[in-house]
Structures are given as C-alpha cells and as structure tokens.
Amino acid sequence: MSIINKRNSNAYIYINQVQNILMKGLIIYVKENNFNAVKQVLVDNQVDGITYFDIMGQGPLDREATERIVQGYKTGEKYTPEFARRTRIETIVSDSKANSIIEALKGNANIHGKIFIFDVSESHDL
C-alpha cells in the first residue's frame, strides 16, 4: 500500500510541476490606435516581451471610409477599403498571468479586436 501511495504522491507532484511551467501564447489583433492601450495592459501585468506587426486585414471590425487618391491627386470620392490596417501583437506569458491579461483587455472599453490563446508546452533558447 505504501508503494501505491508513494507512486500516487510522486505523480501528483509531477502533475503540479507540469502545471506550473505551462505557458500561454496570446495573439491580439487590434486597430492601430489601440496599440498603446494594449501595450499598457501588458506592462501593467509584468509581461517581459512582446512582438508587434503592422498588418492589413479583413474581418468584422469597422473599416473607415477614406478619400480615393489617383496618381497622387485626391478625387473627393469616398470609398471603404477592402482591407484595413491592424496591429498584431504576440506574447508568451505564464498560465497564471493569462487570465488576468485577457480580462484586463476585455475590460478596457477603448480596445477593440480579437484575442487568440494557445498552449505553449515547450520552448528552447537558441
């Protein structure tokens, strides 16, 4: 019986150790003017590093009408572009920080976009 208990306790300790090292990847898509607000949320949650990209995308977020420019001249004609400028922000955080970051982003009325969350089970320094 003690062998079984010992195995169970070792398995329990191992499971706890695995849970402590799990990481979450966050990919956040927002309008360009929301970048500083997102960055501030990440800084407030002691996120060590982020990567961001200025991208063009299409999705449910509103696209602003803009004036058409032909050969460098404004035509006065308004149109809604098919793709809109967005910012993609990526970071990897500890599992324990992920929920507080997500709730802070969702709770900020000035931030509009989408968050994708995924598990990061392994990483290596190069």
DSSP file (Angstrom, degrees, kcal/mol; ACC not computed):
  #  RESIDUE AA STRUCTURE BP1 BP2  ACC     N-H-->O    O-->H-N    N-H-->O    O-->H-N    TCO  KAPPA ALPHA  PHI   PSI    X-CA   Y-CA   Z-CA
    1    1 A M     >        0   0    0      0, 0.0     4,-2.4     0, 0.0     5,-0.2   0.000 360.0 360.0 360.0 -37.0    0.0    0.0    0.0
    2    2 A S  H  >  +     0   0    0      1,-0.2     4,-2.7     2,-0.2     5,-0.2   0.852 360.0  55.2 -68.0 -32.4    2.8    2.4    0.7
    3    3 A I  H  > S+     0   0    0      2,-0.2     4,-2.6     1,-0.2    -1,-0.2   0.930 109.2  47.0 -64.6 -43.3    4.3    1.8   -2.7
    4    4 A I  H  > S+     0   0    0      2,-0.2     4,-2.7     1,-0.2    -2,-0.2   0.924 113.6  48.0 -63.0 -44.5    1.0    2.8   -4.3
    5    5 A N  H  X S+     0   0    0     -4,-2.4     4,-2.7     2,-0.2    -1,-0.2   0.902 111.2  51.1 -62.3 -40.5    0.7    5.9   -2.1
    6    6 A K  H  X S+     0   0    0     -4,-2.7     4,-2.4     2,-0.2    -2,-0.2   0.925 111.4  47.4 -64.2 -43.3    4.3    6.8   -2.9
    7    7 A R  H  X S+     0   0    0     -4,-2.6     4,-2.7     1,-0.2    -2,-0.2   0.921 112.5  49.8 -62.7 -43.2    3.6    6.5   -6.7
    8    8 A N  H  X S+     0   0    0     -4,-2.7     4,-2.4     1,-0.2    -2,-0.2   0.913 111.1  48.5 -62.5 -42.0    0.4    8.5   -6.4
    9    9 A S  H  X S+     0   0    0     -4,-2.7     4,-2.3     2,-0.2    -1,-0.2   0.898 112.2  48.9 -67.6 -38.2    2.2   11.3   -4.4
   10   10 A N  H  X S+     0   0    0     -4,-2.4     4,-2.6     2,-0.2    -2,-0.2   0.913 112.0  49.1 -65.2 -41.5    5.1   11.4   -7.0
   11   11 A A  H  X S+     0   0    0     -4,-2.7     4,-2.6     1,-0.2    -2,-0.2   0.907 110.8  50.8 -63.0 -40.5    2.5   11.5   -9.8
   12   12 A Y  H  X S+     0   0    0     -4,-2.4     4,-2.2     2,-0.2    -2,-0.2   0.914 111.0  47.5 -63.5 -43.3    0.7   14.3   -8.0
   13   13 A I  H  X S+     0   0    0     -4,-2.3     4,-2.3     2,-0.2    -2,-0.2   0.916 112.1  50.7 -64.0 -42.6    3.9   16.3   -7.6
   14   14 A Y  H  X S+     0   0    0     -4,-2.6     4,-2.3     2,-0.2    -2,-0.2   0.919 109.3  50.4 -61.9 -44.0    4.8   15.8  -11.2
   15   15 A I  H  X S+     0   0    0     -4,-2.6     4,-2.3     1,-0.2    -1,-0.2   0.914 110.5  50.0 -60.7 -43.0    1.4   17.0  -12.4
   16   16 A N  H  X S+     0   0    0     -4,-2.2     4,-1.7     1,-0.2    -1,-0.2   0.897 109.7  50.9 -63.2 -39.8    1.7   20.1  -10.2
   17   17 A Q  H  X S+     0   0    0     -4,-2.3     4,-1.1     2,-0.2    -2,-0.2   0.907 110.0  49.5 -64.6 -40.8    5.2   20.8  -11.7
   18   18 A V  H >X S+     0   0    0     -4,-2.3     4,-0.7     1,-0.2     3,-0.6   0.914 109.5  51.8 -64.1 -42.6    3.9   20.5  -15.2
   19   19 A Q  H >< S+     0   0    0     -4,-2.3     3,-0.6     1,-0.2    -1,-0.2   0.849 106.1  55.6 -63.2 -33.5    1.0   22.8  -14.5
   20   20 A N  H 3< S+     0   0    0     -4,-1.7    -1,-0.2     1,-0.2    -2,-0.2   0.771 109.4  45.1 -71.6 -25.1    3.4   25.4  -13.1
   21   21 A I  H << S+     0   0    0     -4,-1.1    -1,-0.2    -3,-0.6    -2,-0.2   0.479  83.0 119.0 -99.8  -1.2    5.5   25.6  -16.2
   22   22 A L    <<  -     0   0    0     -4,-0.7    73,-1.9    -3,-0.6     2,-0.3  -0.377  46.5-161.8 -65.1 141.9    2.7   25.8  -18.7
   23   23 A M  E     -AB  94 120A   0     97,-1.4    97,-2.6    71,-0.2     2,-0.4  -0.854   8.9-141.9-122.1 158.1    2.7   28.9  -20.8
   24   24 A K  E     -AB  93 119A   0     69,-3.0    69,-2.8    -2,-0.3     2,-0.5  -0.963   8.5-144.9-119.4 138.4    0.0   30.6  -22.9
   25   25 A G  E     -AB  92 118A   0     93,-3.6    93,-2.1    -2,-0.4     2,-0.5  -0.871  14.7-160.7 -98.3 135.4    0.6   32.3  -26.2
   26   26 A L  E     -AB  91 117A   0     65,-3.0    65,-1.9    -2,-0.5     2,-0.5  -0.974  10.0-173.9-118.6 127.0   -1.5   35.4  -26.9
   27   27 A I  E     -AB  90 116A   0     89,-2.6    89,-2.9    -2,-0.5     2,-0.5  -0.987  13.4-170.7-117.2 120.4   -2.1   36.7  -30.4
   28   28 A I  E     -AB  89 115A   0     61,-3.0    61,-2.9    -2,-0.5     2,-0.5  -0.949  10.5-165.0-120.0 125.2   -4.0   40.0  -30.2
   29   29 A Y  E     +AB  88 114A   0     85,-3.0    85,-2.2    -2,-0.5     2,-0.3  -0.949  25.0 153.9-108.8 124.1   -5.4   41.8  -33.3
   30   30 A V  E     -AB  87 113A   0     57,-2.2    57,-3.0    -2,-0.5    83,-0.2  -0.918  48.6 -84.1-140.7 166.1   -6.5   45.5  -32.7
   31   31 A K  E >   -A   86   0A   0     81,-1.0     3,-2.0    -2,-0.3     4,-0.3  -0.377  49.2-108.3 -64.4 153.5   -6.9   48.7  -34.6
   32   32 A E  G >  S+     0   0    0     53,-0.6     3,-1.5     1,-0.3     4,-0.3   0.873 118.4  55.8 -53.5 -41.6   -3.7   50.7  -35.0
   33   33 A N  G 3  S+     0   0    0      1,-0.3    -1,-0.3     2,-0.1     4,-0.2   0.528  99.5  62.4 -75.9  -2.9   -4.8   53.3  -32.5
   34   34 A N  G <> S+     0   0    0     -3,-2.0     4,-2.1     1,-0.1    -1,-0.3   0.464  76.0  93.8 -94.3  -3.7   -5.4   50.6  -29.8
   35   35 A F  H <> S+     0   0    0     -3,-1.5     4,-2.9    -4,-0.3     5,-0.2   0.916  83.0  49.0 -58.4 -47.9   -1.7   49.5  -29.7
   36   36 A N  H  > S+     0   0    0     -4,-0.3     4,-2.1     1,-0.2    -1,-0.2   0.865 110.4  51.4 -63.7 -35.6   -0.6   51.8  -26.8
   37   37 A A  H  > S+     0   0    0     -4,-0.2     4,-1.8     2,-0.2    -1,-0.2   0.911 112.6  45.8 -66.4 -41.9   -3.6   50.7  -24.6
   38   38 A V  H  X S+     0   0    0     -4,-2.1     4,-2.2     2,-0.2    -2,-0.2   0.927 111.7  52.0 -65.0 -44.5   -2.8   47.0  -25.2
   39   39 A K  H  X S+     0   0    0     -4,-2.9     4,-2.5     1,-0.2    -2,-0.2   0.889 108.0  52.1 -59.4 -39.9    0.9   47.7  -24.5
   40   40 A Q  H  X S+     0   0    0     -4,-2.1     4,-2.7     2,-0.2    -1,-0.2   0.896 107.6  51.4 -65.3 -40.5    0.0   49.4  -21.2
   41   41 A V  H  X S+     0   0    0     -4,-1.8     4,-1.1     2,-0.2    -1,-0.2   0.920 111.8  47.7 -60.5 -43.2   -2.1   46.4  -20.1
   42   42 A L  H  <>S+     0   0    0     -4,-2.2     5,-2.3     2,-0.2     3,-0.3   0.904 112.3  48.3 -66.1 -41.1    0.8   44.1  -20.9
   43   43 A V  H ><5S+     0   0    0     -4,-2.5     3,-1.8     1,-0.2    -2,-0.2   0.912 108.2  54.7 -64.0 -42.7    3.2   46.3  -19.0
   44   44 A D  H 3<5S+     0   0    0     -4,-2.7    -1,-0.2     1,-0.3    -2,-0.2   0.770 108.2  50.6 -61.9 -25.6    0.9   46.5  -16.0
   45   45 A N  T 3<5S-     0   0    0     -4,-1.1    -1,-0.3    -3,-0.3    -2,-0.2   0.118 118.0-112.3-100.0  20.1    0.8   42.7  -15.9
   46   46 A Q  T < 5 +     0   0    0     -3,-1.8     2,-0.5     1,-0.2    -3,-0.2   0.843  49.9 174.7  54.4  42.0    4.7   42.5  -15.9
   47   47 A V      < -     0   0    0     -5,-2.3    -1,-0.2     1,-0.1     3,-0.1  -0.679  20.3-154.3 -77.6 127.6    4.9   40.9  -19.4
   48   48 A D        +     0   0    0     -2,-0.5     2,-0.4    44,-0.2    -1,-0.1   0.860  65.8  12.2 -75.5 -37.0    8.6   40.7  -20.3
   49   49 A G        -     0   0    0     43,-0.3    43,-0.4    -7,-0.0     2,-0.3  -0.998  55.5-179.6-148.1 146.1    8.4   40.8  -24.1
   50   50 A I        -     0   0    0     -2,-0.4     2,-0.4    41,-0.1    41,-0.2  -0.956  12.1-154.3-136.9 158.2    6.1   41.5  -26.9
   51   51 A T  E     -C   90   0A   0     39,-2.3    39,-3.3    -2,-0.3     2,-0.3  -0.996  16.8-172.7-127.8 137.5    6.3   41.4  -30.7
   52   52 A Y  E     -C   89   0A   0     -2,-0.4     2,-0.4    37,-0.2    37,-0.2  -0.965   7.8-165.9-133.8 154.2    4.0   43.5  -32.9
   53   53 A F  E     -C   88   0A   0     35,-2.3    35,-2.7    -2,-0.3     2,-0.6  -0.993  21.3-133.6-134.1 138.6    3.4   43.8  -36.6
   54   54 A D  E     +C   87   0A   0     -2,-0.4     2,-0.3    33,-0.2    33,-0.2  -0.864  45.4 168.3 -88.6 121.7    1.6   46.4  -38.7
   55   55 A I  E     -C   86   0A   0     31,-2.9    31,-2.7    -2,-0.6     2,-0.4  -0.782  37.8-125.5-131.1 169.6   -0.7   44.4  -40.9
   56   56 A M  E     +C   85   0A   0     -2,-0.3     2,-0.3    29,-0.2    29,-0.2  -0.969  41.5 162.6-114.5 136.1   -3.6   44.7  -43.4
   57   57 A G  E     -C   84   0A   0     27,-2.8    27,-3.3    -2,-0.4     2,-0.4  -0.945  33.3-136.2-150.7 170.6   -6.6   42.6  -42.7
   58   58 A Q        +     0   0    0     -2,-0.3    25,-0.1    25,-0.2    24,-0.1  -0.996  46.3 107.4-131.6 134.7  -10.2   41.9  -43.3
   59   59 A G  S    S-     0   0    0     -2,-0.4    -2,-0.0     2,-0.3     0, 0.0  -0.950  77.6 -52.3-179.5-164.2  -12.7   41.0  -40.7
   60   60 A P  S    S+     0   0    0      0, 0.0     3,-0.1     0, 0.0     2,-0.0   0.606  92.3 105.6 -75.4 -11.4  -15.7   42.2  -38.6
   61   61 A L  S    S-     0   0    0      1,-0.1    -2,-0.3    23,-0.0    23,-0.0  -0.379  83.4 -95.0 -68.1 149.0  -14.1   45.3  -37.3
   62   62 A D        -     0   0    0     -2,-0.0     2,-0.5     1,-0.0    -1,-0.1  -0.319  32.8-149.1 -63.8 142.0  -15.3   48.6  -38.8
   63   63 A R        -     0   0    0     -3,-0.1     2,-0.3    21,-0.1    21,-0.0  -0.958  17.3-127.8-111.6 133.2  -13.3   50.0  -41.7
   64   64 A E        -     0   0    0     -2,-0.5     2,-0.1     1,-0.1    15,-0.1  -0.584  21.6-114.8 -83.5 139.1  -13.2   53.8  -42.1
   65   65 A A        -     0   0    0     -2,-0.3     2,-0.3    15,-0.2    15,-0.2  -0.461  38.9-171.2 -67.9 142.5  -14.2   55.4  -45.4
   66   66 A T  E     -D   79   0B   0     13,-2.9    13,-2.4    -2,-0.1     2,-0.4  -0.897  27.7 -95.5-134.8 163.0  -11.3   57.2  -47.0
   67   67 A E  E     -D   78   0B   0     -2,-0.3    11,-0.2    11,-0.2     2,-0.2  -0.641  40.6-119.3 -83.7 134.2  -10.8   59.5  -49.9
   68   68 A R  E     -     0   0B   0      9,-3.3     7,-2.5    -2,-0.4     2,-0.5  -0.511  25.1-159.4 -73.2 135.3   -9.6   57.9  -53.1
   69   69 A I  E     -D   74   0B   0     -2,-0.2     2,-0.5     5,-0.2     5,-0.2  -0.977   6.1-170.6-118.8 125.1   -6.3   59.1  -54.4
   70   70 A V  E >  S-D   73   0B   0      3,-2.6     3,-2.1    -2,-0.5    -2,-0.0  -0.972  73.0 -19.3-119.9 122.1   -5.4   58.6  -58.1
   71   71 A Q  T 3  S-     0   0    0     -2,-0.5    -1,-0.2     1,-0.3     3,-0.1   0.854 129.3 -50.2  49.7  41.8   -1.9   59.3  -59.3
   72   72 A G  T 3  S+     0   0    0      1,-0.2     2,-0.4    -3,-0.1    -1,-0.3   0.413 116.4 111.1  83.9  -1.6   -1.2   61.4  -56.3
   73   73 A Y  E <   -D   70   0B   0     -3,-2.1    -3,-2.6     2,-0.0     2,-0.3  -0.887  68.1-125.1-110.5 136.4   -4.4   63.6  -56.6
   74   74 A K  E     -D   69   0B   0     -2,-0.4    -5,-0.2    -5,-0.2    -6,-0.0  -0.612  17.8-165.3 -75.5 133.2   -7.3   63.5  -54.2
   75   75 A T  E     -     0   0B   0     -7,-2.5    -1,-0.1    -2,-0.3    -6,-0.1   0.602  31.9-124.8 -96.2 -12.9  -10.5   62.8  -56.2
   76   76 A G  E    S+     0   0B   0     -8,-0.5     2,-0.4     1,-0.3    -7,-0.1   0.344  71.5 127.5  82.9  -8.1  -13.0   63.8  -53.5
   77   77 A E  E     -     0   0B   0     -9,-0.3    -9,-3.3     1,-0.0     2,-0.3  -0.688  51.1-145.2 -85.6 132.0  -14.6   60.3  -53.9
   78   78 A K  E     +D   67   0B   0     -2,-0.4     2,-0.3   -11,-0.2   -11,-0.2  -0.757  24.5 165.9 -96.6 143.1  -15.0   58.3  -50.7
   79   79 A Y  E     -D   66   0B   0    -13,-2.4   -13,-2.9    -2,-0.3    -2,-0.0  -0.980  35.7-121.5-148.9 159.6  -14.7   54.5  -50.6
   80   80 A T        -     0   0    0     -2,-0.3   -15,-0.2   -15,-0.2   -16,-0.0  -0.921  35.1-127.4-104.2 117.8  -14.3   51.8  -48.0
   81   81 A P        -     0   0    0      0, 0.0   -18,-0.0     0, 0.0     3,-0.0  -0.268   7.5-131.3 -65.8 150.1  -11.1   49.8  -48.5
   82   82 A E  S    S+     0   0    0      1,-0.1     2,-0.4   -24,-0.1    -2,-0.0   0.867  95.0  38.8 -67.7 -37.0  -11.4   46.0  -48.7
   83   83 A F  S    S-     0   0    0    -25,-0.1     2,-0.3   -27,-0.0   -25,-0.2  -0.895  75.5-155.7-116.7 146.3   -8.5   45.6  -46.2
   84   84 A A  E     - C   0  57A   0    -27,-3.3   -27,-2.8    -2,-0.4     2,-0.3  -0.864  26.4-100.5-120.9 154.2   -7.9   47.8  -43.1
   85   85 A R  E     + C   0  56A   0     -2,-0.3   -53,-0.6   -29,-0.2     2,-0.3  -0.546  48.6 166.8 -73.5 134.3   -4.8   48.5  -41.1
   86   86 A R  E     -AC  31  55A   0    -31,-2.7   -31,-2.9    -2,-0.3     2,-0.4  -0.901  31.6-126.6-138.8 166.6   -4.4   46.5  -37.9
   87   87 A T  E     -AC  30  54A   0    -57,-3.0   -57,-2.2    -2,-0.3     2,-0.5  -0.983  15.3-155.7-118.6 131.1   -1.8   45.7  -35.4
   88   88 A R  E     -AC  29  53A   0    -35,-2.7   -35,-2.3    -2,-0.4     2,-0.4  -0.934  12.0-169.8-106.4 123.9   -0.9   42.1  -34.5
   89   89 A I  E     -AC  28  52A   0    -61,-2.9   -61,-3.0    -2,-0.5     2,-0.4  -0.953   1.9-171.2-117.5 130.4    0.6   41.7  -31.0
   90   90 A E  E     +AC  27  51A   0    -39,-3.3   -39,-2.3    -2,-0.4     2,-0.3  -0.955  12.8 155.9-123.3 141.0    2.2   38.5  -29.9
   91   91 A T  E     -A   26   0A   0    -65,-1.9   -65,-3.0    -2,-0.4     2,-0.5  -0.983  31.6-138.5-155.7 157.9    3.4   37.5  -26.4
   92   92 A I  E     +A   25   0A   0    -43,-0.4     2,-0.3    -2,-0.3   -43,-0.3  -0.989  31.4 172.2-119.1 126.9    4.0   34.3  -24.3
   93   93 A V  E     -A   24   0A   0    -69,-2.8   -69,-3.0    -2,-0.5   -46,-0.1  -0.867  38.3 -87.2-131.6 163.4    3.0   34.5  -20.7
   94   94 A S  E >>  -A   23   0A   0     -2,-0.3     4,-1.4   -71,-0.2     3,-1.0  -0.369  41.5-113.6 -67.2 152.7    2.8   32.2  -17.7
   95   95 A D  H 3> S+     0   0    0    -73,-1.9     4,-0.7     1,-0.3     3,-0.1   0.844 116.3  56.9 -55.9 -36.1   -0.5   30.3  -17.4
   96   96 A S  H 34 S+     0   0    0    -74,-0.2     4,-0.5     1,-0.2    -1,-0.3   0.795 108.6  45.5 -69.7 -28.4   -1.3   32.2  -14.2
   97   97 A K  H <> S+     0   0    0     -3,-1.0     4,-2.1     1,-0.1     5,-0.2   0.735  94.6  79.1 -84.0 -23.5   -1.0   35.7  -15.9
   98   98 A A  H  X S+     0   0    0     -4,-1.4     4,-2.6     1,-0.2     5,-0.2   0.899  91.9  47.4 -57.4 -48.9   -3.0   34.8  -19.0
   99   99 A N  H  X S+     0   0    0     -4,-0.7     4,-2.6     1,-0.2    -1,-0.2   0.895 111.9  49.4 -63.8 -40.5   -6.5   35.2  -17.4
  100  100 A S  H  > S+     0   0    0     -4,-0.5     4,-2.0     2,-0.2    -1,-0.2   0.880 112.7  48.3 -66.8 -36.0   -5.8   38.5  -15.8
  101  101 A I  H  X S+     0   0    0     -4,-2.1     4,-2.4     2,-0.2    -2,-0.2   0.932 112.4  48.3 -66.8 -45.9   -4.3   39.9  -19.0
  102  102 A I  H  X S+     0   0    0     -4,-2.6     4,-2.6    -5,-0.2     5,-0.2   0.924 113.0  47.4 -61.7 -45.2   -7.3   38.7  -21.0
  103  103 A E  H  X S+     0   0    0     -4,-2.6     4,-2.0     1,-0.2    -1,-0.2   0.881 111.4  51.3 -65.3 -37.3   -9.8   40.1  -18.5
  104  104 A A  H  X S+     0   0    0     -4,-2.0     4,-0.8    -5,-0.2    -1,-0.2   0.904 112.1  46.7 -65.7 -40.6   -7.9   43.5  -18.4
  105  105 A L  H >< S+     0   0    0     -4,-2.4     3,-0.7     1,-0.2     6,-0.2   0.920 114.7  46.2 -66.7 -43.1   -8.0   43.7  -22.2
  106  106 A K  H 3< S+     0   0    0     -4,-2.6    -2,-0.2     1,-0.2    -1,-0.2   0.820 110.6  54.6 -68.3 -30.1  -11.7   42.8  -22.4
  107  107 A G  H 3< S+     0   0    0     -4,-2.0     2,-0.8    -5,-0.2    -1,-0.2   0.623  85.7  92.2 -79.9 -13.4  -12.5   45.2  -19.6
  108  108 A N    X<  -     0   0    0     -4,-0.8     3,-1.5    -3,-0.7    -1,-0.0  -0.742  62.4-160.2 -86.1 111.6  -10.9   48.2  -21.4
  109  109 A A  T 3  S+     0   0    0     -2,-0.8    -1,-0.2     1,-0.3    -4,-0.0   0.675  87.1  62.0 -66.4 -17.2  -13.7   49.9  -23.4
  110  110 A N  T 3  S+     0   0    0    -76,-0.0     2,-0.5    -3,-0.0    -1,-0.3   0.588  87.6  83.6 -85.2 -10.5  -11.1   51.6  -25.7
  111  111 A I    <   +     0   0    0     -3,-1.5     2,-0.4    -6,-0.2   -81,-0.0  -0.839  53.9 176.7-101.9 124.8   -9.7   48.3  -27.0
  112  112 A H        +     0   0    0     -2,-0.5   -81,-1.0   -81,-0.1     2,-0.3  -0.992  35.7  70.3-126.7 128.0  -11.5   46.6  -29.9
  113  113 A G  E    S-B   30   0A   0     -2,-0.4     2,-0.3   -83,-0.2   -83,-0.2  -0.947  72.2 -68.1 168.5-146.3  -10.2   43.5  -31.6
  114  114 A K  E     -B   29   0A   0    -85,-2.2   -85,-3.0    -2,-0.3     2,-0.4  -0.997  25.9-151.3-146.3 145.0   -9.7   39.8  -31.1
  115  115 A I  E     -B   28   0A   0     -2,-0.3     2,-0.5   -87,-0.2   -87,-0.2  -0.969   5.6-164.0-118.9 132.2   -7.5   37.6  -28.8
  116  116 A F  E     -B   27   0A   0    -89,-2.9   -89,-2.6    -2,-0.4     2,-0.4  -0.966  10.2-164.3-112.6 133.1   -6.4   34.1  -29.8
  117  117 A I  E     +B   26   0A   0     -2,-0.5     2,-0.3   -91,-0.2   -91,-0.2  -0.948  12.1 169.6-120.7 135.4   -5.0   32.0  -26.9
  118  118 A F  E     -B   25   0A   0    -93,-2.1   -93,-3.6    -2,-0.4     2,-0.3  -0.988  34.4-106.6-143.5 154.1   -3.0   28.8  -27.3
  119  119 A D  E     -B   24   0A   0     -2,-0.3     2,-0.6   -95,-0.2   -95,-0.2  -0.573  20.8-157.8 -79.0 139.8   -0.9   26.5  -25.1
  120  120 A V  E     +B   23   0A   0    -97,-2.6   -97,-1.4    -2,-0.3     3,-0.1  -0.948  15.9 173.3-116.3 106.2    2.8   26.6  -25.3
  121  121 A S        +     0   0    0     -2,-0.6     2,-0.3     1,-0.2    -1,-0.1   0.668  63.4  17.5 -90.1 -16.8    4.1   23.3  -24.0
  122  122 A E        +     0   0    0    -99,-0.0     2,-0.3     2,-0.0    -1,-0.2  -0.994  55.9 173.1-156.5 143.8    7.8   23.7  -24.8
  123  123 A S        -     0   0    0     -2,-0.3     2,-0.4    -3,-0.1    -3,-0.0  -0.982  12.2-156.1-148.2 158.6   10.3   26.3  -25.7
  124  124 A H        -     0   0    0     -2,-0.3     2,-0.3     0, 0.0    -2,-0.0  -0.998  16.9-128.4-137.6 138.5   14.1   26.4  -26.2
  125  125 A D              0   0    0     -2,-0.4    -2,-0.0     1,-0.1     0, 0.0  -0.671 360.0 360.0 -80.6 140.6   16.7   29.2  -26.0
  126  126 A L              0   0    0     -2,-0.3    -1,-0.1     0, 0.0     0, 0.0   0.375 360.0 360.0-108.6 360.0   18.9   29.4  -29.1
